[in-house]
């Protein structure tokens, strides 16, 4: 089996109220995968509905503030198929929010999270 | 002999949106839409599939088919829009669509007769000859 790299997708997500980094990471992943469609997986790499979960490998990298708070399983649930894995590292952005937000939600910042998704296929 | 897209197979479809806020330049909006479509992913698979090198040289033929939907399809300068793509054989189809919306007239930026925001949508499809 040879592992071939197919595409790298990039996305960004925010959580404006509540500093929920898992939610922002989910949005970053959704953003990355929603910009394009990959008919090439079927046309060139022999991926079918039956074998997609064995052949397709999806590696997610998340850069976020508070990396320990990210629930990896919930983030990966945004990806519909493939063998999924996630790596979370320190990064992203904490930006000051308004006093109104602080009074309402008790959190002083909004969070911005980056996602990079590497897609590979196992070929014979 | 170069092949038509119908004789090739599709590798990827990407989408993007571009806006020209002032100046009513539909070509500029279209170029920005293409730029957005291609800027959020890296087609690393083309290295294996067509033997693409950093200079854009390839062992197999591949084609980039761009479709632009804009409010003034006849005014889109295809050559100018396609300059945004860094490598590859390319072609453009311009169709009616997108969005235009009345804007505030600013002297020196907008055309006085019809100040508008122009929004173009791009679909970029990459075909490979295999």
Interface residues (C-beta under 8 A of the other chain):
Chain A: X4 X5 X6 X7 X8 X9 X10 X11 X32 X35 X36 X37 X38 X39 X40 X43 X44
Chain B: X9 X10 X11 X12 X13 X14 X15 X16 X37 X40 X41 X42 X43 X44 X45 X47 X48 X49 X126 X128 X130
